[in-house]
Amino acid sequence: MKTKKTTTRKRRPPLKQVLPKGWDERRVRDTIAYYDSQSEAEELAEYESALEVEGQSLMLVPSELVPAIRQLIDHRKGA
C-alpha cells in the first residue's frame, strides 16, 4: 500500500496594495459601492457625459500599443 506524501507549503504574506496618492482602502470601497449601485441608465448617462469633455478624446487602440501611448502621455505631461 502506497502512502501519500504530504508537503506543507509556506504561505506567502498577502501583497501590499499600492494605492494612488490620496487614496485609502475606504475610498476604494466607496468607489466600488458607488459603481456597483448604479442603474444601467445612470451608468450610460455618466459614460455619455464623459464623451463630451472638452479637450479630451476617447478612442479604441490595440492593447499592445497602450504602454507606448501611456509613455507618450507621461512624456508630454513632463514637458
PDB file as gemmi writes it, atoms N, CA and C in Angstrom:
CRYST1    1.000    1.000    1.000  90.00  90.00  90.00 P 1                      
ATOM      1  N   MET A   1       0.842  -1.180   0.000  1.00  0.00           N  
ATOM      2  CA  MET A   1       0.000   0.000   0.000  1.00  0.00           C  
ATOM      3  C   MET A   1       0.892   1.250   0.000  1.00  0.00           C  
ATOM      4  N   LYS A   2       0.598   2.168  -0.914  1.00  0.00           N  
ATOM      5  CA  LYS A   2       1.367   3.402  -1.015  1.00  0.00           C  
ATOM      6  C   LYS A   2       0.787   4.444  -0.074  1.00  0.00           C  
ATOM      7  N   THR A   3       1.667   5.226   0.502  1.00  0.00           N  
ATOM      8  CA  THR A   3       1.193   6.311   1.356  1.00  0.00           C  
ATOM      9  C   THR A   3       1.355   7.620   0.610  1.00  0.00           C  
ATOM     10  N   LYS A   4       0.457   8.494   0.856  1.00  0.00           N  
ATOM     11  CA  LYS A   4       0.517   9.816   0.230  1.00  0.00           C  
ATOM     12  C   LYS A   4       1.605  10.636   0.894  1.00  0.00           C  
ATOM     13  N   LYS A   5       2.368  11.290   0.070  1.00  0.00           N  
ATOM     14  CA  LYS A   5       3.404  12.177   0.579  1.00  0.00           C  
ATOM     15  C   LYS A   5       2.767  13.543   0.838  1.00  0.00           C  
ATOM     16  N   THR A   6       2.853  13.985   2.044  1.00  0.00           N  
ATOM     17  CA  THR A   6       2.271  15.287   2.369  1.00  0.00           C  
ATOM     18  C   THR A   6       3.382  16.314   2.473  1.00  0.00           C  
ATOM     19  N   THR A   7       3.134  17.410   1.847  1.00  0.00           N  
ATOM     20  CA  THR A   7       4.080  18.512   1.934  1.00  0.00           C  
ATOM     21  C   THR A   7       3.351  19.718   2.475  1.00  0.00           C  
ATOM     22  N   THR A   8       4.047  20.476   3.227  1.00  0.00           N  
ATOM     23  CA  THR A   8       3.456  21.719   3.712  1.00  0.00           C  
ATOM     24  C   THR A   8       4.092  22.864   2.956  1.00  0.00           C  
ATOM     25  N   ARG A   9       3.257  23.659   2.386  1.00  0.00           N  
ATOM     26  CA  ARG A   9       3.719  24.832   1.653  1.00  0.00           C  
ATOM     27  C   ARG A   9       3.701  26.029   2.572  1.00  0.00           C  
ATOM     28  N   LYS A  10       4.730  26.818   2.439  1.00  0.00           N  
ATOM     29  CA  LYS A  10       4.747  28.060   3.207  1.00  0.00           C  
ATOM     30  C   LYS A  10       3.814  29.046   2.534  1.00  0.00           C  
ATOM     31  N   ARG A  11       2.986  29.667   3.319  1.00  0.00           N  
ATOM     32  CA  ARG A  11       2.074  30.675   2.772  1.00  0.00           C  
ATOM     33  C   ARG A  11       2.812  31.988   2.624  1.00  0.00           C  
ATOM     34  N   ARG A  12       2.615  32.591   1.487  1.00  0.00           N  
ATOM     35  CA  ARG A  12       3.192  33.910   1.252  1.00  0.00           C  
ATOM     36  C   ARG A  12       2.310  34.961   1.910  1.00  0.00           C  
ATOM     37  N   PRO A  13       2.946  35.969   2.469  1.00  0.00           N  
ATOM     38  CA  PRO A  13       2.117  37.047   3.023  1.00  0.00           C  
ATOM     39  C   PRO A  13       1.401  37.759   1.881  1.00  0.00           C  
ATOM     40  N   PRO A  14       0.192  38.276   2.125  1.00  0.00           N  
ATOM     41  CA  PRO A  14      -0.524  38.979   1.057  1.00  0.00           C  
ATOM     42  C   PRO A  14       0.286  40.187   0.576  1.00  0.00           C  
ATOM     43  N   LEU A  15       0.173  40.455  -0.715  1.00  0.00           N  
ATOM     44  CA  LEU A  15       0.871  41.599  -1.281  1.00  0.00           C  
ATOM     45  C   LEU A  15       0.265  42.889  -0.758  1.00  0.00           C  
ATOM     46  N   LYS A  16       1.115  43.853  -0.501  1.00  0.00           N  
ATOM     47  CA  LYS A  16       0.653  45.160  -0.045  1.00  0.00           C  
ATOM     48  C   LYS A  16       0.070  45.917  -1.223  1.00  0.00           C  
ATOM     49  N   GLN A  17      -1.169  46.342  -1.104  1.00  0.00           N  
ATOM     50  CA  GLN A  17      -1.836  47.086  -2.166  1.00  0.00           C  
ATOM     51  C   GLN A  17      -1.271  48.491  -2.231  1.00  0.00           C  
ATOM     52  N   VAL A  18      -0.828  48.891  -3.412  1.00  0.00           N  
ATOM     53  CA  VAL A  18      -0.313  50.247  -3.594  1.00  0.00           C  
ATOM     54  C   VAL A  18      -1.421  51.080  -4.221  1.00  0.00           C  
ATOM     55  N   LEU A  19      -1.806  52.130  -3.534  1.00  0.00           N  
ATOM     56  CA  LEU A  19      -2.901  52.982  -3.995  1.00  0.00           C  
ATOM     57  C   LEU A  19      -2.352  54.323  -4.462  1.00  0.00           C  
ATOM     58  N   PRO A  20      -3.099  54.990  -5.344  1.00  0.00           N  
ATOM     59  CA  PRO A  20      -2.677  56.329  -5.766  1.00  0.00           C  
ATOM     60  C   PRO A  20      -2.633  57.275  -4.571  1.00  0.00           C  
ATOM     61  N   LYS A  21      -1.822  58.320  -4.699  1.00  0.00           N  
ATOM     62  CA  LYS A  21      -1.706  59.314  -3.634  1.00  0.00           C  
ATOM     63  C   LYS A  21      -3.093  59.883  -3.308  1.00  0.00           C  
ATOM     64  N   GLY A  22      -3.390  59.954  -2.029  1.00  0.00           N  
ATOM     65  CA  GLY A  22      -4.679  60.491  -1.589  1.00  0.00           C  
ATOM     66  C   GLY A  22      -5.777  59.441  -1.474  1.00  0.00           C  
ATOM     67  N   TRP A  23      -5.500  58.217  -1.870  1.00  0.00           N  
ATOM     68  CA  TRP A  23      -6.485  57.145  -1.789  1.00  0.00           C  
ATOM     69  C   TRP A  23      -6.166  56.256  -0.594  1.00  0.00           C  
ATOM     70  N   ASP A  24      -7.229  55.705   0.012  1.00  0.00           N  
ATOM     71  CA  ASP A  24      -7.058  54.713   1.061  1.00  0.00           C  
ATOM     72  C   ASP A  24      -8.094  53.613   0.821  1.00  0.00           C  
ATOM     73  N   GLU A  25      -8.068  52.606   1.657  1.00  0.00           N  
ATOM     74  CA  GLU A  25      -8.965  51.462   1.468  1.00  0.00           C  
ATOM     75  C   GLU A  25     -10.435  51.875   1.504  1.00  0.00           C  
ATOM     76  N   ARG A  26     -10.764  52.817   2.358  1.00  0.00           N  
ATOM     77  CA  ARG A  26     -12.159  53.273   2.452  1.00  0.00           C  
ATOM     78  C   ARG A  26     -12.602  53.931   1.142  1.00  0.00           C  
ATOM     79  N   ARG A  27     -11.743  54.764   0.561  1.00  0.00           N  
ATOM     80  CA  ARG A  27     -12.098  55.437  -0.696  1.00  0.00           C  
ATOM     81  C   ARG A  27     -12.296  54.410  -1.807  1.00  0.00           C  
ATOM     82  N   VAL A  28     -11.468  53.372  -1.808  1.00  0.00           N  
ATOM     83  CA  VAL A  28     -11.615  52.309  -2.802  1.00  0.00           C  
ATOM     84  C   VAL A  28     -12.966  51.621  -2.620  1.00  0.00           C  
ATOM     85  N   ARG A  29     -13.292  51.256  -1.374  1.00  0.00           N  
ATOM     86  CA  ARG A  29     -14.582  50.592  -1.121  1.00  0.00           C  
ATOM     87  C   ARG A  29     -15.763  51.485  -1.478  1.00  0.00           C  
ATOM     88  N   ASP A  30     -15.666  52.781  -1.163  1.00  0.00           N  
ATOM     89  CA  ASP A  30     -16.746  53.718  -1.500  1.00  0.00           C  
ATOM     90  C   ASP A  30     -16.923  53.829  -3.018  1.00  0.00           C  
ATOM     91  N   THR A  31     -15.820  53.863  -3.742  1.00  0.00           N  
ATOM     92  CA  THR A  31     -15.883  53.952  -5.202  1.00  0.00           C  
ATOM     93  C   THR A  31     -16.523  52.702  -5.790  1.00  0.00           C  
ATOM     94  N   ILE A  32     -16.120  51.535  -5.292  1.00  0.00           N  
ATOM     95  CA  ILE A  32     -16.710  50.277  -5.758  1.00  0.00           C  
ATOM     96  C   ILE A  32     -18.208  50.259  -5.465  1.00  0.00           C  
ATOM     97  N   ALA A  33     -18.590  50.674  -4.260  1.00  0.00           N  
ATOM     98  CA  ALA A  33     -20.013  50.697  -3.890  1.00  0.00           C  
ATOM     99  C   ALA A  33     -20.794  51.644  -4.796  1.00  0.00           C  
ATOM    100  N   TYR A  34     -20.207  52.797  -5.119  1.00  0.00           N  
ATOM    101  CA  TYR A  34     -20.873  53.767  -5.992  1.00  0.00           C  
ATOM    102  C   TYR A  34     -21.191  53.134  -7.345  1.00  0.00           C  
ATOM    103  N   TYR A  35     -20.194  52.526  -7.961  1.00  0.00           N  
ATOM    104  CA  TYR A  35     -20.415  51.956  -9.290  1.00  0.00           C  
ATOM    105  C   TYR A  35     -21.269  50.697  -9.250  1.00  0.00           C  
ATOM    106  N   ASP A  36     -21.161  49.911  -8.189  1.00  0.00           N  
ATOM    107  CA  ASP A  36     -21.997  48.713  -8.068  1.00  0.00           C  
ATOM    108  C   ASP A  36     -23.472  49.056  -7.889  1.00  0.00           C  
ATOM    109  N   SER A  37     -23.753  50.239  -7.321  1.00  0.00           N  
ATOM    110  CA  SER A  37     -25.152  50.599  -7.053  1.00  0.00           C  
ATOM    111  C   SER A  37     -25.808  51.363  -8.205  1.00  0.00           C  
ATOM    112  N   GLN A  38     -25.041  51.718  -9.237  1.00  0.00           N  
ATOM    113  CA  GLN A  38     -25.602  52.468 -10.367  1.00  0.00           C  
ATOM    114  C   GLN A  38     -26.557  51.605 -11.187  1.00  0.00           C  
ATOM    115  N   SER A  39     -27.626  52.233 -11.640  1.00  0.00           N  
ATOM    116  CA  SER A  39     -28.516  51.562 -12.584  1.00  0.00           C  
ATOM    117  C   SER A  39     -27.867  51.649 -13.968  1.00  0.00           C  
ATOM    118  N   GLU A  40     -28.372  50.884 -14.912  1.00  0.00           N  
ATOM    119  CA  GLU A  40     -27.835  50.949 -16.273  1.00  0.00           C  
ATOM    120  C   GLU A  40     -28.019  52.347 -16.868  1.00  0.00           C  
ATOM    121  N   ALA A  41     -29.156  52.996 -16.567  1.00  0.00           N  
ATOM    122  CA  ALA A  41     -29.401  54.343 -17.088  1.00  0.00           C  
ATOM    123  C   ALA A  41     -28.392  55.341 -16.522  1.00  0.00           C  
ATOM    124  N   GLU A  42     -28.101  55.235 -15.220  1.00  0.00           N  
ATOM    125  CA  GLU A  42     -27.116  56.128 -14.602  1.00  0.00           C  
ATOM    126  C   GLU A  42     -25.712  55.875 -15.172  1.00  0.00           C  
ATOM    127  N   GLU A  43     -25.402  54.609 -15.366  1.00  0.00           N  
ATOM    128  CA  GLU A  43     -24.100  54.251 -15.932  1.00  0.00           C  
ATOM    129  C   GLU A  43     -23.939  54.824 -17.338  1.00  0.00           C  
ATOM    130  N   LEU A  44     -24.972  54.690 -18.150  1.00  0.00           N  
ATOM    131  CA  LEU A  44     -24.935  55.205 -19.513  1.00  0.00           C  
ATOM    132  C   LEU A  44     -24.834  56.731 -19.523  1.00  0.00           C  
ATOM    133  N   ALA A  45     -25.580  57.394 -18.649  1.00  0.00           N  
ATOM    134  CA  ALA A  45     -25.531  58.858 -18.586  1.00  0.00           C  
ATOM    135  C   ALA A  45     -24.131  59.335 -18.196  1.00  0.00           C  
ATOM    136  N   GLU A  46     -23.493  58.659 -17.245  1.00  0.00           N  
ATOM    137  CA  GLU A  46     -22.140  59.043 -16.848  1.00  0.00           C  
ATOM    138  C   GLU A  46     -21.156  58.815 -17.995  1.00  0.00           C  
ATOM    139  N   TYR A  47     -21.310  57.704 -18.685  1.00  0.00           N  
ATOM    140  CA  TYR A  47     -20.444  57.391 -19.828  1.00  0.00           C  
ATOM    141  C   TYR A  47     -20.601  58.444 -20.931  1.00  0.00           C  
ATOM    142  N   GLU A  48     -21.850  58.778 -21.238  1.00  0.00           N  
ATOM    143  CA  GLU A  48     -22.102  59.755 -22.301  1.00  0.00           C  
ATOM    144  C   GLU A  48     -21.570  61.143 -21.935  1.00  0.00           C  
ATOM    145  N   SER A  49     -21.680  61.522 -20.665  1.00  0.00           N  
ATOM    146  CA  SER A  49     -21.170  62.832 -20.269  1.00  0.00           C  
ATOM    147  C   SER A  49     -19.643  62.863 -20.355  1.00  0.00           C  
ATOM    148  N   ALA A  50     -18.992  61.739 -20.130  1.00  0.00           N  
ATOM    149  CA  ALA A  50     -17.526  61.679 -20.249  1.00  0.00           C  
ATOM    150  C   ALA A  50     -17.088  61.890 -21.690  1.00  0.00           C  
ATOM    151  N   LEU A  51     -17.932  61.513 -22.637  1.00  0.00           N  
ATOM    152  CA  LEU A  51     -17.602  61.681 -24.051  1.00  0.00           C  
ATOM    153  C   LEU A  51     -17.634  63.143 -24.480  1.00  0.00           C  
ATOM    154  N   GLU A  52     -18.270  63.993 -23.674  1.00  0.00           N  
ATOM    155  CA  GLU A  52     -18.425  65.397 -24.019  1.00  0.00           C  
ATOM    156  C   GLU A  52     -17.403  66.311 -23.347  1.00  0.00           C  
ATOM    157  N   VAL A  53     -16.393  65.740 -22.694  1.00  0.00           N  
ATOM    158  CA  VAL A  53     -15.374  66.545 -22.018  1.00  0.00           C  
ATOM    159  C   VAL A  53     -14.549  67.262 -23.083  1.00  0.00           C  
ATOM    160  N   GLU A  54     -14.516  68.584 -22.970  1.00  0.00           N  
ATOM    161  CA  GLU A  54     -13.806  69.388 -23.961  1.00  0.00           C  
ATOM    162  C   GLU A  54     -12.298  69.226 -23.815  1.00  0.00           C  
ATOM    163  N   GLY A  55     -11.617  69.082 -24.943  1.00  0.00           N  
ATOM    164  CA  GLY A  55     -10.165  68.991 -24.941  1.00  0.00           C  
ATOM    165  C   GLY A  55      -9.629  67.592 -24.741  1.00  0.00           C  
ATOM    166  N   GLN A  56     -10.511  66.602 -24.648  1.00  0.00           N  
ATOM    167  CA  GLN A  56     -10.083  65.217 -24.485  1.00  0.00           C  
ATOM    168  C   GLN A  56     -10.852  64.332 -25.447  1.00  0.00           C  
ATOM    169  N   SER A  57     -10.234  63.217 -25.828  1.00  0.00           N  
ATOM    170  CA  SER A  57     -10.856  62.276 -26.757  1.00  0.00           C  
ATOM    171  C   SER A  57     -10.831  60.870 -26.178  1.00  0.00           C  
ATOM    172  N   LEU A  58     -11.763  60.076 -26.598  1.00  0.00           N  
ATOM    173  CA  LEU A  58     -11.838  58.681 -26.218  1.00  0.00           C  
ATOM    174  C   LEU A  58     -11.741  57.867 -27.488  1.00  0.00           C  
ATOM    175  N   MET A  59     -10.824  56.887 -27.510  1.00  0.00           N  
ATOM    176  CA  MET A  59     -10.677  56.069 -28.709  1.00  0.00           C  
ATOM    177  C   MET A  59     -10.237  54.670 -28.334  1.00  0.00           C  
ATOM    178  N   LEU A  60     -10.511  53.731 -29.209  1.00  0.00           N  
ATOM    179  CA  LEU A  60     -10.062  52.357 -29.029  1.00  0.00           C  
ATOM    180  C   LEU A  60      -8.743  52.183 -29.765  1.00  0.00           C  
ATOM    181  N   VAL A  61      -7.786  51.569 -29.086  1.00  0.00           N  
ATOM    182  CA  VAL A  61      -6.491  51.292 -29.702  1.00  0.00           C  
ATOM    183  C   VAL A  61      -6.131  49.842 -29.413  1.00  0.00           C  
ATOM    184  N   PRO A  62      -5.298  49.250 -30.245  1.00  0.00           N  
ATOM    185  CA  PRO A  62      -4.856  47.883 -29.954  1.00  0.00           C  
ATOM    186  C   PRO A  62      -4.139  47.826 -28.598  1.00  0.00           C  
ATOM    187  N   SER A  63      -4.405  46.806 -27.837  1.00  0.00           N  
ATOM    188  CA  SER A  63      -3.852  46.684 -26.482  1.00  0.00           C  
ATOM    189  C   SER A  63      -2.337  46.757 -26.451  1.00  0.00           C  
ATOM    190  N   GLU A  64      -1.692  46.215 -27.474  1.00  0.00           N  
ATOM    191  CA  GLU A  64      -0.223  46.215 -27.454  1.00  0.00           C  
ATOM    192  C   GLU A  64       0.358  47.624 -27.585  1.00  0.00           C  
ATOM    193  N   LEU A  65      -0.467  48.601 -28.018  1.00  0.00           N  
ATOM    194  CA  LEU A  65       0.003  49.979 -28.130  1.00  0.00           C  
ATOM    195  C   LEU A  65      -0.173  50.787 -26.846  1.00  0.00           C  
ATOM    196  N   VAL A  66      -0.937  50.268 -25.898  1.00  0.00           N  
ATOM    197  CA  VAL A  66      -1.239  51.019 -24.672  1.00  0.00           C  
ATOM    198  C   VAL A  66       0.022  51.440 -23.920  1.00  0.00           C  
ATOM    199  N   PRO A  67       1.009  50.576 -23.707  1.00  0.00           N  
ATOM    200  CA  PRO A  67       2.210  51.038 -22.996  1.00  0.00           C  
ATOM    201  C   PRO A  67       2.908  52.206 -23.698  1.00  0.00           C  
ATOM    202  N   ALA A  68       3.003  52.167 -25.011  1.00  0.00           N  
ATOM    203  CA  ALA A  68       3.650  53.251 -25.754  1.00  0.00           C  
ATOM    204  C   ALA A  68       2.839  54.542 -25.651  1.00  0.00           C  
ATOM    205  N   ILE A  69       1.524  54.437 -25.665  1.00  0.00           N  
ATOM    206  CA  ILE A  69       0.660  55.618 -25.553  1.00  0.00           C  
ATOM    207  C   ILE A  69       0.789  56.228 -24.160  1.00  0.00           C  
ATOM    208  N   ARG A  70       0.812  55.378 -23.132  1.00  0.00           N  
ATOM    209  CA  ARG A  70       0.985  55.885 -21.769  1.00  0.00           C  
ATOM    210  C   ARG A  70       2.321  56.604 -21.623  1.00  0.00           C  
ATOM    211  N   GLN A  71       3.355  56.029 -22.218  1.00  0.00           N  
ATOM    212  CA  GLN A  71       4.673  56.642 -22.155  1.00  0.00           C  
ATOM    213  C   GLN A  71       4.661  58.003 -22.854  1.00  0.00           C  
ATOM    214  N   LEU A  72       3.995  58.094 -23.986  1.00  0.00           N  
ATOM    215  CA  LEU A  72       3.884  59.356 -24.714  1.00  0.00           C  
ATOM    216  C   LEU A  72       3.156  60.414 -23.889  1.00  0.00           C  
ATOM    217  N   ILE A  73       2.076  60.003 -23.242  1.00  0.00           N  
ATOM    218  CA  ILE A  73       1.309  60.929 -22.394  1.00  0.00           C  
ATOM    219  C   ILE A  73       2.165  61.394 -21.224  1.00  0.00           C  
ATOM    220  N   ASP A  74       2.857  60.455 -20.566  1.00  0.00           N  
ATOM    221  CA  ASP A  74       3.732  60.829 -19.444  1.00  0.00           C  
ATOM    222  C   ASP A  74       4.815  61.785 -19.885  1.00  0.00           C  
ATOM    223  N   HIS A  75       5.387  61.546 -21.057  1.00  0.00           N  
ATOM    224  CA  HIS A  75       6.436  62.414 -21.581  1.00  0.00           C  
ATOM    225  C   HIS A  75       5.883  63.821 -21.828  1.00  0.00           C  
ATOM    226  N   ARG A  76       4.687  63.877 -22.374  1.00  0.00           N  
ATOM    227  CA  ARG A  76       4.074  65.168 -22.679  1.00  0.00           C  
ATOM    228  C   ARG A  76       3.732  65.932 -21.399  1.00  0.00           C  
ATOM    229  N   LYS A  77       3.270  65.217 -20.369  1.00  0.00           N  
ATOM    230  CA  LYS A  77       2.963  65.862 -19.096  1.00  0.00           C  
ATOM    231  C   LYS A  77       4.213  66.469 -18.478  1.00  0.00           C  
ATOM    232  N   GLY A  78       5.349  65.796 -18.682  1.00  0.00           N  
ATOM    233  CA  GLY A  78       6.589  66.278 -18.120  1.00  0.00           C  
ATOM    234  C   GLY A  78       7.185  67.446 -18.882  1.00  0.00           C  
ATOM    235  N   ALA A  79       6.705  67.689 -20.105  1.00  0.00           N  
ATOM    236  CA  ALA A  79       7.267  68.762 -20.953  1.00  0.00           C  
ATOM    237  C   ALA A  79       6.849  70.141 -20.500  1.00  0.00           C  
TER     238      ALA A  79                                                      
END                                                                             
